[in-house]
Amino acid sequence: MHYLKNCILCFLLAAACSCGGGSNGDSPTDPTTPTDPTKDRPTLNGMMTFHSYSSYDANDSKMYIYDFKTGELTQISKESWGIKNPMNGSFSPDGTKIVFMGIGSTGSWDIFMYDVTTGKTPVNLTLSGSYRDEDPKYSFDGKNIAFKRDGKLAEYNIASGNITVLTDDSEERGMPYFSTDGKTLLFSGGSEKNSYIGLYNFSTGKCNILYNRQDVTEYYPITRDAKTFYYTAHYSETSDFDQLYLGYFSGLSATRLPFCTSDADYSDAAAVTGNWLILSSTRSGGKGQYDLYIANAENGAIYSMALYNSGINSSLNELGACYNSNNPTIAK
């Protein structure tokens, strides 16, 4: 994804990491034929948010919600918000709120909260200070929001409004995602080909490296369940095509997902249900640069999201999807 690749390129050259080592992912190979490539796409009743832009630097990102139950696609971002480049939305567990990153009145990246049910102008949660705040994600209990602040992991407590910076060394860390029990945070650390997938422990305040293939960029971890998560990694040390992997909190060897091909980008995983996930890809046959797809992590079946609604994919880049199984009334 353009935004994420820009973030990786903007990472500071990090000092030696104080985190422990971890196992490497499997060496990639081209996928075999899926065991059931004709399996029907799933019937879903929840909703999906995503953003679309011509390019990351164009400052023309718009955010959308697609309601699977009604089939309606709604642009939720408005010029009246006064927020440039809204993107990377994350649903609250009950589906009534979305947190996202954007450039507001401060002129720097901030974290905003939008109420899906009222449609009111989003509230800036990080207005104080001139920090660069990015990559917000809700905890599974809905009480906290993890995000990146100036290259450090941070947490916003919704009840108190307090912000805690969790890491204070010189190592670049971002793209946090809570584990289901809220005891740890997945994150992407390091810089460019020295980047890796790590795990922050709230009780100890320490980090461990889970996946760190030599000379391969690894980033954007997304929790799937209590044991596994999805993440993005380049195909190899000589190819920067993004591929999606299934990783393990235990550090077991990661698995490249069977729908990935070595000649296109596959990134921005969003867990849906069971083995199904939504992702962005530049694979052939799409409408634009990055299109949204729904795919099966077990048998490799993959379908364009345009099959649900022809307006979801366009000539632009559709990225940063997040799915929620709830279905609140969406304000128009």
VOPAGU-2260 file (C-alpha; in pm, 1 decimal, decimal comma):
REM VOPAGU-2260
SITE   aa  ch    i         X         Y         Z
SITE  MET   A    0       0,0       0,0       0,0
SITE  HIS   A    1     130,3     347,2     -88,3
SITE  TYR   A    2      87,4     494,8     260,3
SITE  LEU   A    3     258,3     204,2     433,3
SITE  LYS   A    4     546,1     189,6     187,7
SITE  ASN   A    5     597,7     563,2     238,4
SITE  CYS   A    6     600,0     506,6     613,9
SITE  ILE   A    7     862,5     234,8     579,7
SITE  LEU   A    8    1080,1     462,2     366,7
SITE  CYS   A    9    1040,8     741,9     619,9
SITE  PHE   A   10    1149,3     528,6     915,0
SITE  LEU   A   11    1457,0     659,9    1089,6
SITE  LEU   A   12    1772,2     452,1    1078,8
SITE  ALA   A   13    1731,8     278,9    1411,3
SITE  ALA   A   14    1985,2     212,3    1680,1
SITE  ALA   A   15    2046,7    -148,6    1779,9
SITE  CYS   A   16    1720,6    -292,2    1913,3
SITE  SER   A   17    1701,1    -396,0    2276,3
SITE  CYS   A   18    1431,6    -652,4    2190,9
SITE  GLY   A   19    1496,4   -1025,0    2183,9
SITE  GLY   A   20    1533,2   -1230,8    1865,4
SITE  GLY   A   21    1267,0   -1442,8    1699,9
SITE  SER   A   22    1210,4   -1699,7    1428,8
SITE  ASN   A   23    1201,0   -1616,7    1058,1
SITE  GLY   A   24     905,2   -1672,5     825,4
SITE  ASP   A   25     896,8   -1947,6     565,0
SITE  SER   A   26    1091,4   -1882,6     245,8
SITE  PRO   A   27     834,4   -1779,0     -16,3
SITE  THR   A   28     737,0   -1998,5    -308,7
SITE  ASP   A   29     474,3   -1948,2    -579,0
SITE  PRO   A   30     133,6   -2073,1    -467,5
SITE  THR   A   31     -11,8   -2402,2    -582,8
SITE  THR   A   32    -365,2   -2429,4    -717,1
SITE  PRO   A   33    -616,1   -2367,0    -434,0
SITE  THR   A   34    -790,1   -2679,0    -307,5
SITE  ASP   A   35   -1129,6   -2519,5    -370,7
SITE  PRO   A   36   -1087,2   -2214,3    -596,0
SITE  THR   A   37   -1458,6   -2204,1    -690,9
SITE  LYS   A   38   -1589,5   -2178,9    -335,7
SITE  ASP   A   39   -1856,3   -1907,2    -312,2
SITE  ARG   A   40   -1769,1   -1574,8    -154,2
SITE  PRO   A   41   -1908,3   -1546,8     197,5
SITE  THR   A   42   -2240,8   -1386,3     281,5
SITE  LEU   A   43   -2172,9   -1110,2     535,7
SITE  ASN   A   44   -2407,2    -890,6     739,9
SITE  GLY   A   45   -2160,1    -648,2     897,2
SITE  MET   A   46   -1985,7    -342,9     753,6
SITE  MET   A   47   -1650,0    -238,2     615,1
SITE  THR   A   48   -1466,3      91,9     621,7
SITE  PHE   A   49   -1181,0     181,1     385,5
SITE  HIS   A   50   -1018,6     479,5     220,7
SITE  SER   A   51    -950,3     568,1    -140,5
SITE  TYR   A   52    -699,9     811,9    -293,3
SITE  SER   A   53    -515,5     883,8    -616,5
SITE  SER   A   54    -180,7     883,2    -434,2
SITE  TYR   A   55     -62,0     925,0     -77,6
SITE  ASP   A   56      95,1    1266,3    -149,3
SITE  ALA   A   57    -213,4    1403,5    -329,4
SITE  ASN   A   58    -396,7    1471,6       0,4
SITE  ASP   A   59    -722,1    1357,8    -162,3
SITE  SER   A   60    -808,0    1054,8      51,4
SITE  LYS   A   61   -1176,2     987,9     124,2
SITE  MET   A   62   -1325,9     740,4     371,0
SITE  TYR   A   63   -1619,6     508,1     308,9
SITE  ILE   A   64   -1844,2     256,6     481,9
SITE  TYR   A   65   -1998,6     -36,4     298,2
SITE  ASP   A   66   -2300,1    -198,5     464,2
SITE  PHE   A   67   -2311,7    -565,9     363,2
SITE  LYS   A   68   -2668,3    -605,4     490,5
SITE  THR   A   69   -2822,7    -322,6     286,3
SITE  GLY   A   70   -2566,7    -315,1       3,7
SITE  GLU   A   71   -2520,2      60,2      50,4
SITE  LEU   A   72   -2184,7     233,4      -1,8
SITE  THR   A   73   -2153,3     566,0     183,4
SITE  GLN   A   74   -1878,0     826,9     171,6
SITE  ILE   A   75   -1846,8     935,4     533,0
SITE  SER   A   76   -1566,3    1192,9     503,5
SITE  LYS   A   77   -1670,3    1548,0     418,5
SITE  GLU   A   78   -1490,2    1869,8     327,3
SITE  SER   A   79   -1668,8    2034,7     618,8
SITE  TRP   A   80   -1462,7    1818,7     854,8
SITE  GLY   A   81   -1154,6    2025,4     773,3
SITE  ILE   A   82    -946,9    1706,2     785,8
SITE  LYS   A   83    -708,5    1626,2     502,1
SITE  ASN   A   84    -619,8    1270,4     405,0
SITE  PRO   A   85    -846,7    1077,1     645,3
SITE  MET   A   86    -740,3     713,5     630,5
SITE  ASN   A   87    -676,5     380,6     805,3
SITE  GLY   A   88   -1000,6     355,5    1001,3
SITE  SER   A   89   -1052,9     110,0    1288,2
SITE  PHE   A   90   -1398,7      16,9    1421,6
SITE  SER   A   91   -1484,9       9,8    1789,6
SITE  PRO   A   92   -1598,1    -340,8    1894,4
SITE  ASP   A   93   -1967,0    -242,2    1879,9
SITE  GLY   A   94   -1922,1     -78,9    1540,2
SITE  THR   A   95   -2056,8     261,9    1643,8
SITE  LYS   A   96   -1722,3     448,4    1628,5
SITE  ILE   A   97   -1428,1     467,9    1391,6
SITE  VAL   A   98   -1085,3     602,1    1482,9
SITE  PHE   A   99    -862,8     714,5    1197,2
SITE  MET   A  100    -563,3     931,4    1116,8
SITE  GLY   A  101    -577,3    1260,4     930,9
SITE  ILE   A  102    -431,0    1609,9     908,2
SITE  GLY   A  103    -642,4    1858,4    1101,1
SITE  SER   A  104    -613,6    2219,1    1212,8
SITE  THR   A  105    -267,8    2165,8    1363,6
SITE  GLY   A  106    -121,9    2082,7    1022,6
SITE  SER   A  107      18,3    1754,4    1155,2
SITE  TRP   A  108    -117,8    1400,8    1166,3
SITE  ASP   A  109    -365,9    1343,9    1448,8
SITE  ILE   A  110    -603,2    1070,0    1564,9
SITE  PHE   A  111    -976,6    1134,7    1522,7
SITE  MET   A  112   -1290,7     957,6    1646,1
SITE  TYR   A  113   -1602,1     947,6    1427,1
SITE  ASP   A  114   -1949,0     842,6    1544,7
SITE  VAL   A  115   -2099,1     622,6    1272,5
SITE  THR   A  116   -2453,2     666,0    1404,5
SITE  THR   A  117   -2463,2    1047,8    1421,7
SITE  GLY   A  118   -2233,9    1152,7    1137,9
SITE  LYS   A  119   -2109,0    1449,0    1339,5
SITE  THR   A  120   -1767,6    1604,3    1270,6
SITE  PRO   A  121   -1499,6    1373,4    1418,7
SITE  VAL   A  122   -1334,4    1465,2    1748,7
SITE  ASN   A  123    -956,6    1518,3    1751,8
SITE  LEU   A  124    -822,6    1293,0    2029,6
SITE  THR   A  125    -461,4    1412,7    2004,9
SITE  LEU   A  126    -505,3    1784,9    1944,3
SITE  SER   A  127    -256,7    1888,8    2213,8
SITE  GLY   A  128     102,3    1919,6    2093,1
SITE  SER   A  129     263,7    1902,8    1749,2
SITE  TYR   A  130     319,6    1527,6    1745,9
SITE  ARG   A  131     288,3    1303,8    1443,4
SITE  ASP   A  132      13,2    1061,0    1550,8
SITE  GLU   A  133     -75,5     770,6    1320,3
SITE  ASP   A  134    -202,0     413,4    1285,5
SITE  PRO   A  135    -484,9     402,5    1545,9
SITE  LYS   A  136    -639,3      67,0    1642,0
SITE  TYR   A  137    -908,9     -13,6    1900,0
SITE  SER   A  138    -851,6    -270,2    2173,0
SITE  PHE   A  139   -1088,6    -568,4    2164,7
SITE  ASP   A  140   -1264,7    -449,8    2482,8
SITE  GLY   A  141   -1311,4    -100,6    2335,9
SITE  LYS   A  142   -1142,9      76,4    2627,7
SITE  ASN   A  143    -817,6     186,0    2463,7
SITE  ILE   A  144    -668,6     294,6    2133,3
SITE  ALA   A  145    -312,8     207,7    2036,8
SITE  PHE   A  146    -129,9     435,0    1794,2
SITE  LYS   A  147     210,2     556,9    1682,7
SITE  ARG   A  148     342,0     888,3    1818,3
SITE  ASP   A  149     662,6    1023,9    1665,4
SITE  GLY   A  150     795,0     673,7    1606,2
SITE  LYS   A  151     695,9     536,0    1947,2
SITE  LEU   A  152     412,1     311,0    2059,5
SITE  ALA   A  153     139,7     496,2    2249,4
SITE  GLU   A  154    -198,0     424,9    2406,4
SITE  TYR   A  155    -505,3     646,5    2450,3
SITE  ASN   A  156    -745,5     561,5    2732,8
SITE  ILE   A  157   -1096,8     645,5    2617,2
SITE  ALA   A  158   -1247,4     691,3    2965,5
SITE  SER   A  159    -982,8     932,1    3096,5
SITE  GLY   A  160    -845,8    1080,4    2774,7
SITE  ASN   A  161    -493,4    1009,5    2903,8
SITE  ILE   A  162    -215,0     924,5    2659,7
SITE  THR   A  163      70,4     696,8    2764,3
SITE  VAL   A  164     383,5     666,1    2553,1
SITE  LEU   A  165     485,6     303,0    2591,1
SITE  THR   A  166     834,7     296,3    2439,4
SITE  ASP   A  167    1103,8     554,7    2500,2
SITE  ASP   A  168    1416,9     432,7    2321,7
SITE  SER   A  169    1539,5     530,6    1975,0
SITE  GLU   A  170    1397,7     225,7    1796,0
SITE  GLU   A  171    1129,2     312,0    1539,1
SITE  ARG   A  172     800,4     134,1    1614,2
SITE  GLY   A  173     452,1     176,0    1471,9
SITE  MET   A  174     140,0      10,3    1328,4
SITE  PRO   A  175      33,7    -132,3    1668,4
SITE  TYR   A  176    -246,6    -385,9    1703,8
SITE  PHE   A  177    -381,8    -529,2    2029,7
SITE  SER   A  178    -388,5    -900,2    2106,1
SITE  THR   A  179    -736,2   -1030,4    2186,5
SITE  ASP   A  180    -664,8   -1032,2    2563,0
SITE  GLY   A  181    -514,9    -681,9    2555,5
SITE  LYS   A  182    -194,9    -796,5    2725,8
SITE  THR   A  183      34,0    -737,0    2428,2
SITE  LEU   A  184      67,6    -519,5    2119,8
SITE  LEU   A  185     184,3    -638,5    1782,1
SITE  PHE   A  186     389,0    -374,8    1599,5
SITE  SER   A  187     624,2    -311,2    1311,1
SITE  GLY   A  188     971,0    -200,8    1416,6
SITE  GLY   A  189    1293,1     -95,6    1252,3
SITE  SER   A  190    1350,8      63,0     914,7
SITE  GLU   A  191    1306,0     -45,7     552,3
SITE  LYS   A  192    1477,5    -384,3     497,5
SITE  ASN   A  193    1572,6    -391,4     864,3
SITE  SER   A  194    1206,5    -378,4     966,4
SITE  TYR   A  195    1045,1    -663,1    1159,0
SITE  ILE   A  196     729,8    -776,6    1337,9
SITE  GLY   A  197     753,0    -736,1    1716,1
SITE  LEU   A  198     543,9    -783,9    2027,7
SITE  TYR   A  199     519,1    -536,6    2316,9
SITE  ASN   A  200     425,8    -675,8    2660,8
SITE  PHE   A  201     223,1    -435,2    2879,0
SITE  SER   A  202     316,7    -603,5    3208,0
SITE  THR   A  203     693,3    -595,7    3148,1
SITE  GLY   A  204     721,8    -295,5    2915,8
SITE  LYS   A  205     955,5    -498,6    2693,9
SITE  CYS   A  206     954,3    -594,7    2327,4
SITE  ASN   A  207    1034,8    -919,6    2150,2
SITE  ILE   A  208    1095,2    -980,2    1781,6
SITE  LEU   A  209     861,5   -1238,9    1628,6
SITE  TYR   A  210     959,5   -1229,5    1260,5
SITE  ASN   A  211    1268,6   -1077,1    1107,8
SITE  ARG   A  212    1370,9   -1224,8     774,4
SITE  GLN   A  213    1707,4   -1090,5     666,4
SITE  ASP   A  214    1689,0    -798,4     420,0
SITE  VAL   A  215    1308,7    -827,1     390,7
SITE  THR   A  216    1063,1    -552,0     487,9
SITE  GLU   A  217     791,5    -676,3     728,4
SITE  TYR   A  218     505,2    -461,2     858,4
SITE  TYR   A  219     127,6    -404,8     918,5
SITE  PRO   A  220      41,0    -684,6    1164,9
SITE  ILE   A  221    -333,2    -744,9    1221,8
SITE  THR   A  222    -461,5    -976,9    1495,3
SITE  ARG   A  223    -683,9   -1258,6    1367,4
SITE  ASP   A  224    -748,6   -1451,7    1690,2
SITE  ALA   A  225    -581,3   -1541,6    2019,8
SITE  LYS   A  226    -305,6   -1739,1    1847,6
SITE  THR   A  227    -255,7   -1593,3    1500,6
SITE  PHE   A  228    -227,9   -1268,8    1306,0
SITE  TYR   A  229    -181,3   -1148,2     949,3
SITE  TYR   A  230     109,5    -934,0     839,1
SITE  THR   A  231     267,1    -797,1     521,0
SITE  ALA   A  232     619,6    -876,8     400,4
SITE  HIS   A  233     808,1    -830,1      77,0
SITE  TYR   A  234     835,3   -1138,5    -143,7
SITE  SER   A  235    1212,3   -1169,2     -98,5
SITE  GLU   A  236    1529,4    -972,2     -38,6
SITE  THR   A  237    1539,2    -887,9    -411,3
SITE  SER   A  238    1165,0    -834,2    -475,1
SITE  ASP   A  239     956,2    -573,6    -292,9
SITE  PHE   A  240     617,6    -707,8    -400,9
SITE  ASP   A  241     407,0    -719,7     -84,6
SITE  GLN   A  242     279,5   -1060,5      24,1
SITE  LEU   A  243      49,3   -1157,7     310,1
SITE  TYR   A  244     150,1   -1402,9     581,0
SITE  LEU   A  245     -17,3   -1583,4     868,0
SITE  GLY   A  246     198,1   -1533,3    1176,8
SITE  TYR   A  247     182,3   -1677,1    1527,2
SITE  PHE   A  248     206,6   -1501,6    1862,7
SITE  SER   A  249     418,0   -1798,8    1973,5
SITE  GLY   A  250     672,1   -1728,0    1698,5
SITE  LEU   A  251     604,7   -2047,3    1500,8
SITE  SER   A  252     716,5   -2033,7    1138,3
SITE  ALA   A  253     491,0   -1803,9     936,6
SITE  THR   A  254     293,2   -1917,3     631,9
SITE  ARG   A  255     256,6   -1724,0     308,0
SITE  LEU   A  256    -112,9   -1708,4     218,6
SITE  PRO   A  257    -208,9   -1923,7     -81,1
SITE  PHE   A  258    -375,8   -1654,8    -295,6
SITE  CYS   A  259     -58,3   -1441,2    -313,2
SITE  THR   A  260     133,7   -1427,0    -640,6
SITE  SER   A  261     492,3   -1309,1    -680,1
SITE  ASP   A  262     408,2   -1052,0    -950,0
SITE  ALA   A  263     165,4    -829,4    -755,5
SITE  ASP   A  264     120,5    -658,6    -418,6
SITE  TYR   A  265    -103,2    -806,7    -147,3
SITE  SER   A  266    -134,0    -603,5     172,3
SITE  ASP   A  267    -358,0    -436,7     433,7
SITE  ALA   A  268    -518,7    -748,7     576,4
SITE  ALA   A  269    -846,5    -711,9     767,4
SITE  ALA   A  270    -975,1   -1014,9     956,4
SITE  VAL   A  271   -1338,9   -1096,7     873,0
SITE  THR   A  272   -1456,4   -1435,9     997,2
SITE  GLY   A  273   -1289,4   -1776,4    1012,8
SITE  ASN   A  274   -1033,7   -1797,8     733,4
SITE  TRP   A  275   -1176,7   -1503,4     539,7
SITE  LEU   A  276    -997,6   -1169,7     520,1
SITE  ILE   A  277   -1028,0    -849,2     319,6
SITE  LEU   A  278    -712,0    -713,4     155,5
SITE  SER   A  279    -579,3    -469,4    -102,9
SITE  SER   A  280    -399,5    -593,3    -412,8
SITE  THR   A  281    -259,4    -482,4    -748,1
SITE  ARG   A  282    -324,7    -824,9    -904,5
SITE  SER   A  283    -429,5    -826,6   -1270,1
SITE  GLY   A  284    -793,6    -781,4   -1361,5
SITE  GLY   A  285    -865,4    -499,8   -1117,7
SITE  LYS   A  286   -1019,7    -158,7   -1178,6
SITE  GLY   A  287    -735,6      57,2   -1050,1
SITE  GLN   A  288    -399,6      48,7    -880,3
SITE  TYR   A  289    -497,3    -117,8    -550,9
SITE  ASP   A  290    -839,3    -284,7    -537,3
SITE  LEU   A  291   -1014,9    -450,4    -245,7
SITE  TYR   A  292   -1061,7    -829,0    -239,9
SITE  ILE   A  293   -1197,5   -1089,2      -2,3
SITE  ALA   A  294    -992,7   -1406,4      20,0
SITE  ASN   A  295    -966,9   -1734,4     204,8
SITE  ALA   A  296    -643,8   -1791,8     397,0
SITE  GLU   A  297    -684,6   -2169,0     382,2
SITE  ASN   A  298    -786,8   -2262,2      28,4
SITE  GLY   A  299    -671,1   -1950,5    -160,4
SITE  ALA   A  300   -1008,9   -1851,1    -303,6
SITE  ILE   A  301   -1014,5   -1477,9    -380,4
SITE  TYR   A  302   -1292,4   -1247,6    -507,2
SITE  SER   A  303   -1310,6    -879,6    -596,4
SITE  MET   A  304   -1513,6    -670,6    -354,6
SITE  ALA   A  305   -1682,0    -528,6    -665,6
SITE  LEU   A  306   -1895,1    -844,4    -660,4
SITE  TYR   A  307   -2066,2    -704,7    -350,3
SITE  ASN   A  308   -2099,2    -350,2    -486,2
SITE  SER   A  309   -1957,8    -224,2    -816,8
SITE  GLY   A  310   -1869,7     111,3    -659,4
SITE  ILE   A  311   -1627,3     -24,1    -400,0
SITE  ASN   A  312   -1329,9     -48,0    -635,9
SITE  SER   A  313   -1235,7     235,0    -871,5
SITE  SER   A  314    -949,9     369,3   -1082,9
SITE  LEU   A  315    -796,3     498,3    -756,6
SITE  ASN   A  316    -629,5     310,7    -469,0
SITE  GLU   A  317    -867,3     136,1    -227,6
SITE  LEU   A  318    -677,9      61,7      94,1
SITE  GLY   A  319    -685,5      23,8     472,9
SITE  ALA   A  320   -1000,9    -186,5     506,6
SITE  CYS   A  321   -1147,8    -279,9     845,4
SITE  TYR   A  322   -1446,8    -512,0     896,9
SITE  ASN   A  323   -1696,1    -520,3    1184,4
SITE  SER   A  324   -1966,5    -785,1    1221,2
SITE  ASN   A  325   -2214,6    -542,5    1381,1
SITE  ASN   A  326   -2460,2    -336,2    1183,7
SITE  PRO   A  327   -2555,1      -6,1    1352,2
SITE  THR   A  328   -2756,1     256,0    1168,0
SITE  ILE   A  329   -2512,3     449,2     949,8
SITE  ALA   A  330   -2569,0     825,4     935,1
SITE  LYS   A  331   -2603,2     963,3     582,6
